[in-house]
Amino acid sequence: MTTIELVRGDITRQSVDAIVNAANSSLLGGGGVDGAIHRRGGPEILADCRKLRASLPHSRLRSSGGTPIGRGLRTGQAVATTAGRLDARWVIHTVGPVHSRSEDRSELLISCYGESLRVADELGARTVAFPAVSAGIYGWPMEDAARIAVGTVRDTETAVAEVTFVLFDEQAYEAFAAQVR
């Protein structure tokens, strides 16, 4: 059984086997958690991401403006790289869905957590730190993001012994605490 812990703070300061990155599909860094992980982890993470990106099949990924962006990681998938200068062995990158009021994308968010745990198992990671995937710039309502995250971790068969949700502010912490109780 996986133990679930909550921490309010900076995910880049966690000492775990694997840190999950709420990445964008390009895998080349960005804002929020993604940018913080790339900045603190150093150029080794970006170098590994470039290698991974080159190995991905050419896809029909498009920017928010509709421009084709070529290779990238699809929403709901997860891959791992080195953790660079972070106090972790690996970074697991997953692409969360943008929240939509007109389309239920819950299965994609569930997949982010499930696929990240699958990758963690393949790596042999026993401790994993997650952010609140999609609950930042991607607009997923925090209470629903917490319900999906905690529920998926509880329902997923995994060898990961401890999952820590690292939450940036009090609102996120309280939403996750309500689900862990």
Protein Blocks (a to p, Z undefined) as FASTA:
>chain_A
ZZddddeddfklpccfbdcddddfklnopehjllmmmmmnommlmmmmmmmmmmpccdfb
dcfkopaebjaddehiacdddekjaccfbdcddddddddfkbccklmmmmmmmmmmmmmm
mnopabdcdddehilmnopafklmmmmmmmmmmmpccfbfbdcdddfblmlmmmmmmmmZ
Z
